Amino acid sequence: MTTRKGPKNDITDVPGVKVGQSEDLRVKTGVTVILPDTPCICAGDIRGGGPGTRETDLLDPSTLVDRADAIVLSGGSSYGLGAADGVAAWLGERGRGFTLVAQAGVPPSPIVPAAILYDLANGGDKGWGGSTPYPNLGYAACEAAGAPLRQGRAGAGYGARAGAGLGGVGSASYVTDDGLIIGAIAAVNSFGSVKMPESDAFWAWPFEEEGEFGGRRPAADWKPAADLPPDTKLASPARTNTTIAVVAVSASLTQAEARRVAIMAQDGVARAIRPVHGPTDGDAVFVLAMGEGAPAAPFQLTRIGLLAADCLARAIARAVYEAERQET
């Protein structure tokens, strides 16, 4: 079987998925909202030692709700979790959300899992007093959903740093010859480096499709050092981190199967960043299953997880590559 990048080469190649983004240039922060057309199966996996999340307990297959109305990725550390309030308000205005028993005058409850990264020390004006910008940024991101997806310094990655260099938002997709579509989007603010030491090549270079992050390659005699790369955030005054991501698949999955894909997709983070999943990162991956019909067979699920990991590795490299291009 063969794969290729999708026509847009981003997560919106998966049918039924929209993305909206908003930024506050003064604060140097932003929000990215992944907005499915209808509630869909959602699961997640958290590997970082310093996560900041909302509504992730309900992603366990033993809980009542197995579908989400939106996923929020936000800057702002714990303040950024407020972006989900704006997203919930936008969904509620449109009658979207979970209802166990319909009652007149009782609104539905939008299901909006969220994860944040730390961009508080990036030099922006964080003097917002008692009113943070994040609920408004979340609402504005929903209003922007459906526009072409912007990469690099955009949305949740607007104020991000990847190791000692620029971070950002990146996305990529795969389409297989048997009709499977997988897309990933990541906001990259990692402690670890996305590039190989003493090289301009990305750790994710073996997975690159058609020069999407510059076609850079390591020297033939390159050899990895058995220690921290020199361009981690140890080389930067801002040492707070996290890579947060969403993978969407066109297959039908149960919530337990979607969680297995999220676990496998974390390998893509490890393929693109070194080191990763440390105590100062809050790395989190969500999975949205957009398909209908019978759930995937076990070997097909393994294939989906493999492609999800490779796709996410590409999205991470694209985030930094596009951010660097915007700075030149």
DRENMI-437009 format. One record per residue (C-alpha): residue in one letter; x, y, z. Coordinates in pm, whole numbers, plus 32768, in hexadecimal, padded with zeros to 4 digits. Layout:
N
AXYZ;...
***
This chain:
328
M800080008000;T807381617FBA;T803E82B18061;R805D84187FEF;K801E856A808A;G7EBB85EE806B;P7E5687077F7E;K7E778811808D;N7F78874E8158;D7ED387A882A0;I7DD7871A8396;T7CB087B282D9;D7CE786AF81C7;V7C2685C782B1;P7AB685F58255;G79EA86A9835D;V7B0F87578409;K7B3988D18415;V7C43899E84C8;G7C258B018549;Q7D3E8BD685D8;S7D608D268681;E7E7E8DEF8714;D7EBA8F1487FC;L7FF18FBA8770;R80249098889F;V801C8F758992;K80DC8E93889D;T7FEF8D7088C4;G7ED88CC1880D;V7DDC8BA887F5;T7D9F8A8E86FE;V7C4C89DF86F7;I7C1088968644;L7A9E889485F5;P79F3875C8569;D78AD879284AF;T77FC86A785A2;P7860861286F3;C795A84FA86B9;I7A0D83EA877B;C7B2E8485883A;A7C4783F8890D;G7D98846E8984;D7EE8841A8A1A;I7FC484F28AFA;R813684A68B1A;G81D285E88B97;G822286188D06;G818B87778D17;P803D876D8C60;G7F2C88738C65;T7DE187E68BEE;R7C6788018C09;E7B5886F58BE9;T7C5185DF8BAA;D7BBD84F78CB3;L7A9084C08BD1;L7B7684378AC2;D7B9182F48B89;P7ABE81E68ADF;S7A1481948C2B;T796C82EC8C43;L781483538BC5;V787484398AA6;D794B83B68988;R792684D5888F;A79AF86378884;D7923877187E1;A7A77881987BF;I7BE18802882E;V7C9D893788A6;L7E14896D8895;S7E7F8AB0893D;G7FA28B7D89B2;G7F958C248B06;S7FE58B088BF5;S7EC78AD68CED;Y7E288C208C82;G7E058B928B25;L7D148A888B9A;G7C168BA48B9F;A7C168B988A22;A7B328A698A3F;D7A2E8B4C8AE9;G7A178C1D89AE;V7A018AE688D5;A78F08A5389B2;A782F8B9A899D;W78488B9A8821;L77D08A31880E;G76B98A6F8909;E76348B918839;R76048A968721;G755D898E87F8;R768688A487EB;G76E687CC8911;F768F869989DD;T753186688A64;L74D7853A8B38;V736685958B59;A72D786B38A8B;Q722487B98B5F;A718A89018AF4;G72628A278B52;V7392894E8BA6;P74B3897F8AB2;P759288618A3E;S76F0883F8ACE;P7801886489C6;I7919876889F1;V7A60882189BB;P7BA287768A28;A7CCA88638A2B;A7E42886D8A5E;I7F2D89918A8C;L809889EC8A59;Y81688AE58B1D;D81B38C2D8A69;L81A08D1D8B8F;A83138D768B86;N83298DD48A16;G832A8F4F8A48;G81BE8F9989FB;D80E690768AD5;K804C8F8C8BD6;G7FC090A28CB2;W7E5490438C74;G7DE5906F8DDD;G7C9E8FBF8E2A;S7C388F7B8CC2;T7D118E9A8BEA;P7CF88EA28A6D;Y7CC38D2C8A49;P7B468D088A4B;N7B308E108939;L7C4B8D698878;G7B958C1B888D;Y7A538CB5880C;A7B0C8D6B86F4;A7BBB8C2A868D;C7A688B808663;E79F18CA3858E;A7B248C7484B2;A7AF28AFD8485;G7AEB8A938319;A7BEE8B8D829D;P7D2F8B008203;L7E0C8A798316;R7F2D8B5F836C;Q80718ABE83E1;G81A78B3B8494;R81698C678576;A7FF18C3B8596;G7EEA8BD98694;A7F678B2087C6;G80C88B268739;Y80DB8C9D8706;G81BA8CD98835;A82588B7F8847;R83C58B19884C;A845089C787E3;G858E898788A5;A86688ABA8877;G85BA8B1B8732;L84668B8086B1;G83338AA786E8;G81E08AB98646;V80B789FB85BA;G80E988F184B2;S800987FC83FE;A802686DE8306;S7F5285C98271;Y7F5D847481CC;V7E7183DC80CE;T7E998267808B;D7E4A81AD7F4C;D7D2A80FC7FFB;G7C8382428064;L7CFA827681C9;I7D3D83E38223;I7E08844A8353;G7E5F85AD83BA;A7F23864184DA;I7F50879C856B;A804887FD867B;A809F89318744;V8213890A8787;N82AC89AB88BB;S839A8894891B;F84BA888E8A10;G856C87A58921;S85FD87F387CC;V854F87A78683;K869E87AE85CA;M87C686C485CD;P88F787548680;E89F0880C85A2;S88FB87E88482;D87DA88A983EB;A8722876183AD;F85EA870D846F;W85D885D18540;A849D85858476;W855185958326;P851F842282CA;F83A5845E82C2;E83A7859B81EE;E82BE85A880C2;E832C866C7F8D;G840F8764803D;E82FC87E18127;F83FC88508229;G851A88B0814A;G85AF876480DC;R86CE878781D3;R87A286538213;P88B286008312;A8A1585BE82A1;A8A5E84568245;D8B4A8432836E;W8A6084D9846A;K8A50842585B8;P8969847686DE;A8A0484E58825;A89A38424895D;D893285578A1F;L884F86888A0B;P8863873A88BA;P8901889388D8;D87CA894B8858;T86CD88DC895D;K863289E68A3B;L876189C88B1E;A87F68AB98A20;S86CF8BA78A42;P86578C868B61;A84F28C048B2F;R84FB8A9E8BAB;T838D8A488BBA;N82FA89698AB8;T81FC88758A24;T819187E688D4;I801A87B388AC;A7F77870E8782;V7E3F867F86E0;V7E2B856085E9;A7CEF8528851B;V7CA783E6845E;S7B9883978361;A7B68823B83F9;S7A5A81CD84EC;L7AF381848642;T7A74813E879D;Q7AF2822688AD;A7BDE81158929;E7C6880E987C9;A7C92826187A4;R7D59826588E7;R7E3E8156885F;V7E7A822E872C;A7ECA83568810;I7FC7828288CC;M806982178786;A8063837B86FF;Q813883EC8824;D8251832D877A;G823F8436866A;V828E8540876E;A83BD847387D4;R8429844F8667;A842285C88636;I84A586538782;R85CB85EE885E;P85AA85D68986;V843385C289BB;H833285648AC8;G840E85F28BDB;P83A086838D29;T838687E78CA0;D82BD878D8B69;G8144875B8B68;D813086928A27;A7FCC862B89CE;V7F33858D8897;F7DBE857C884A;V7D23849C873F;L7BDB84DE8687;A7B3A83BB85CC;M7A68844A84B3;G79F4830C8407;E78AF824E8416;G786A80DA840A;A791D7FAF849F;P7A4F7FF5857B;A7BA77FA984F0;A7C357E488501;P7D6A7E2185E1;F7E6B7E2084C8;Q7DC37F4B8426;L7DCD7FFC8575;T7F437FBA8586;R7F6B8051842C;I7EA08184848E;G7F7B81B685C1;L80B7819984F3;L8041829783F4;A7FC6837F8509;A8120838085A7;D81D283C5845F;C80D784D58404;L8100857E8556;A827C857A8532;R8255863183E7;A8164872E8480;I825E87818593;A837987BF849C;R8294889183C1;A8238896C84EC;V83A089D5851F;Y83F789E583AD;E82D28ACD8360;A83198BA78491;E84828BD38422;R84188C2A82BF;Q83368D3C8347;E845B8DD48405;T85408DEB82D6;
***
